[in-house]
Amino acid sequence: MAKVYDRTNQKEVPESELIPYLAAHGIHYEYWPIDRLPDSLRTQKTLSAEEQSQVIAAFAPELQRMSRDYGYISHDVVVLNTVSTPNLDELLANFERFHRHSEDEVRFIVDGAGVFTLEREGDLFDVTVYAGDLISVPRGTRHYFTLTETRNVKAIRLFQTREGWVAIYDEEAVS
C-alpha cells in the first residue's frame, strides 16, 4: 500500500488515514491485487510488445471499469530502470521539475516504486506508490514524479487523450 508523507506538517500519514487524506486532496487511489500476473512478467526489467499486452490483459477488468467510469481512452506500459532505460538520469532530471497536465495523470504500479510529490489544497506531500497501487493525480495539479532508491518502476498509464499527458512546466505556465 502507498505511503504518504505530509511535508507541510512534517509527518507520515498513518495507513488507516491514507485514503481519506488523499481523497480530501482530490487524489483518487485504489489497490489492485497483482497476484494474477506471473512473477516473470512483473519483475523482469524489459518487456516486449507481446509481454506488455499480457500485462495489460491481466488487468483488463479494472482498466475497462476505469475507462468507463472516468473516460480514459488509451493506456500503455512504461518501464523505467537502469537496464531498460539508458537515459534514466536525463529522464528523471526532467521528471523532477514541478509541472501540471491538462488531463489526469493515472498510473497503476505493476512492479517497483515511485514517488509523486504533489501540491494540493495548500499542502505539499509525497505519495510513494508500490506494486498494486493506482493513483490518479487530477489535471492541473502541481507535481513531479521520481523513482525511489531502487530506481525501478513498471506501470500501466491511463490517458484521456490519444496523445497522452503533456507536461506544462511552471516556467511555461501563463499567469
N, C-alpha and C positions, 0 to 999 in steps of 0.2 A: 504494500500500500504506500501511496505517496506520503511524503513528509513536507511539512510547511514550517518555514522559519520566518517569523514576523520581524522584519528589520526595523520597522517603525517603533515597536515596543520591545525589541531585543529579547524575544523569547520564542521557543519552539511551541507550536500549536499541538496540544495533545491529540493523539489519534482519534479519540472519541469526539473531538470538536472539528476535525478536518473538513468533513463535508459541509457542515453548517458555516464554517469560516469561509470556505471557497464560495459557497452559494451566496453568502452575504456580500461578496465582492464580484458577483456576476459570473463566476467561473463554474462551468459545468464539468463534473467529474464522475467517472464510472470506473468500476473494476470488472474486467472480463477475465475469467479463468483461462490460462494459457495451456492447460494440460492436454488439450486436444491437438496441439501442434507437436509433431515429433521433435525431440531434442536436437536431432541433426539439423533441422531447419531453423530452429530457434537460436542455436548457439554458433552455427558456422559463420565465419567472418565475411564471406562473399556469397551472393545469391545470383543464380542465372535467372533469366526472364521466366522460365518454367517454374523455378523454385519460388520466385516472388508471387507467381499466380497461385501456387499451393498455399502460401502464407495467407493470401487474401481469401482464398476459398475456405480456409479453416475458420474464418470469422465472418463468413457471408451473412448469416442471420443478423448479427449485430450491425454490420455495415449497411445492410438493406434497411434495417429499422432506423438507423441514424440518417440515412438518405431520405427516407420517407418523412421522418419527424422534423428534420432540420434543413432539408433542401440541398444536401450535398449531392453533387452530380458526378464526381470522379474521385479516384483515390490512387495512391501508389505506395510503394515500399521504398524507404530510404535506409541506407546502411552507412553509418559513419564510424570509422575506426582506423587505426594506423595501418591495417593490412589492405583494406579496400579503398581507402581514400588517401592517395599520395599527397594531396594538397590540404590535409586536415588542418594544419595550423593556420593556413591562409583563410580557409572557410570559417574556422572558429573566430578568428580576428574580426571577420565581417559580421558573424552572428552576434558577437558580444558587444554590439552597439545598440543602444536603445532605438527602437523603431516601432511602427504601427503597421497594421494591414487594413485594407478596405473590406476584408471578409474575416470570418472566424479562422483562427489557426487551431486545427484539431489534429492531435496525434494520439495514436494508440501504441504503447511501447510493447514490443514483442520480446526484446532482449536488451540487456544493458540498462543504462540510466542516463538521464539528462536533467538539467536544472533550468526552469523558467524563472527569471526574475521579472516580477510584474509590479506595475504601479496602478492601483485601482482604489477608488473611493478615498483618496488621500493617504493610502498606506503603500508601503514598499515591502514586498515579501518574496521569498524564494519558494518554489514548489519543485521538489525533487521527485521525479517520476521514475518508476521502475516497471519491469515486465508485468503486464496485466493492467496498468493504469491507462485510462483515457482521459485526456484533458482537452477542454475547448476554451481557448482564450478569445474573448469577444472582440469583434472588429473594433478598431480604434484604440485598443488597449496599448499603452506604452509598455514595452517589454523587450527582453532579449533572451536568447537560449544559448546554453553551453553544455558541455559534457562534464560528467564527474571525473574524478581522478582515474577511473578505469578507461576513459577515452573510447567508449564503445556504446553505440545505441543502434537498434534496429527498430523501425517504427512504420506503422501504416499512417499515412497522412490523408485526410479527407478535405475536399475542396468544394466550394460553392460555384466556382467558375472553371472552365477548361484550362485557363491559363495558370491557375494556382495562385498562391499568395505572392504579392508583390510588396516588398518592404518599402516603407516610406520612412526614411531616417529623419531624426529630429532636425538636422541641418537642412533637409529638403522640404520640411513642412512649411506651409504658407500660414502666416499669422492671421 
